Amino acid sequence: MTVTLSEIEDEVDQVADRWRSQTSSEQRNDLSYLDDLLGELDDVDIGSAGATAEMVDELRGRVEILMDEIEIDLGIEPPPITGLPDIDADTGA
């Protein structure tokens, strides 16, 4: 069953509102659920119900940030950002 962009957004909002007051186990369940929602975003029909690629990308970003926040709270290291050049901290060349 494919869900709509609006339904995914509602689910993300619910997780965002509750995760801080949950147990570690519940937070881990929310992480898994958010990961599933990312998969659902892949299946959203961009051409239907006014969904645009920008809306999907924005919601995907919200989900990823929320997942990072939960992972940090749980003490789980978020995966490193790839594709960025290493930054040289030595500014006194």
C-alpha positions as CSV (number, residue, x, y, z in Angstrom):
1,M,0.0,0.0,0.0
2,T,1.4,3.3,-1.0
3,V,0.8,6.3,1.2
4,T,0.5,9.9,0.2
5,L,3.0,12.7,0.8
6,S,0.5,14.2,3.3
7,E,0.3,11.0,5.3
8,I,4.0,10.7,5.4
9,E,4.3,14.3,6.6
10,D,1.7,13.6,9.3
11,E,3.6,10.6,10.5
12,V,6.9,12.5,10.6
13,D,5.2,15.3,12.7
14,Q,3.9,12.7,15.1
15,V,7.4,11.2,15.6
16,A,8.9,14.6,16.0
17,D,6.4,15.5,18.7
18,R,6.9,12.4,20.8
19,W,10.4,11.0,20.5
20,R,12.0,13.0,23.2
21,S,9.7,11.6,25.9
22,Q,10.1,8.0,24.8
23,T,12.3,5.2,26.1
24,S,15.4,4.2,24.2
25,S,13.6,1.2,22.8
26,E,10.7,3.3,21.5
27,Q,13.2,5.7,20.0
28,R,14.9,2.8,18.2
29,N,11.5,1.7,16.9
30,D,10.9,5.3,15.6
31,L,14.2,5.2,13.8
32,S,13.2,2.0,12.0
33,Y,9.8,3.5,11.2
34,L,11.4,6.7,9.9
35,D,13.7,4.6,7.7
36,D,10.6,2.9,6.3
37,L,9.1,6.3,5.6
38,L,12.1,7.2,3.6
39,G,11.4,4.2,1.5
40,E,7.8,5.3,1.1
41,L,9.1,8.7,-0.1
42,D,10.8,6.8,-2.9
43,D,7.5,5.5,-4.0
44,V,5.5,8.8,-3.9
45,D,4.1,9.5,-7.3
46,I,5.5,13.0,-8.1
47,G,2.8,13.6,-10.7
48,S,-0.2,13.0,-8.4
49,A,-2.0,15.1,-5.7
50,G,0.2,18.2,-6.3
51,A,3.4,16.4,-5.1
52,T,6.5,18.0,-6.4
53,A,10.1,16.8,-6.3
54,E,10.9,19.8,-4.1
55,M,8.2,18.8,-1.5
56,V,9.5,15.2,-1.5
57,D,13.1,16.4,-1.1
58,E,12.2,18.8,1.7
59,L,10.3,16.0,3.6
60,R,13.2,13.6,3.0
61,G,15.5,16.2,4.6
62,R,13.3,16.6,7.6
63,V,13.2,12.8,8.1
64,E,17.0,12.6,7.8
65,I,17.5,15.4,10.3
66,L,15.0,13.9,12.7
67,M,16.8,10.5,12.4
68,D,20.1,12.2,13.2
69,E,18.7,13.9,16.2
70,I,17.4,10.6,17.6
71,E,20.6,8.8,16.8
72,I,22.6,11.5,18.6
73,D,20.3,11.3,21.6
74,L,20.7,7.5,21.7
75,G,24.5,7.9,21.4
76,I,24.6,6.4,18.0
77,E,27.0,8.1,15.6
78,P,25.2,9.3,12.5
79,P,27.0,8.2,9.3
80,P,29.6,10.6,7.9
81,I,28.6,13.0,5.1
82,T,30.3,11.7,2.0
83,G,31.2,13.6,-1.1
84,L,32.7,16.6,0.7
85,P,36.4,17.4,0.5
86,D,38.4,17.2,3.8
87,I,38.6,20.6,5.4
88,D,42.1,21.6,6.5
89,A,41.8,23.0,10.0
90,D,45.3,24.6,9.8
91,T,44.5,28.1,8.6
92,G,48.0,29.5,9.2
93,A,49.7,28.3,6.1
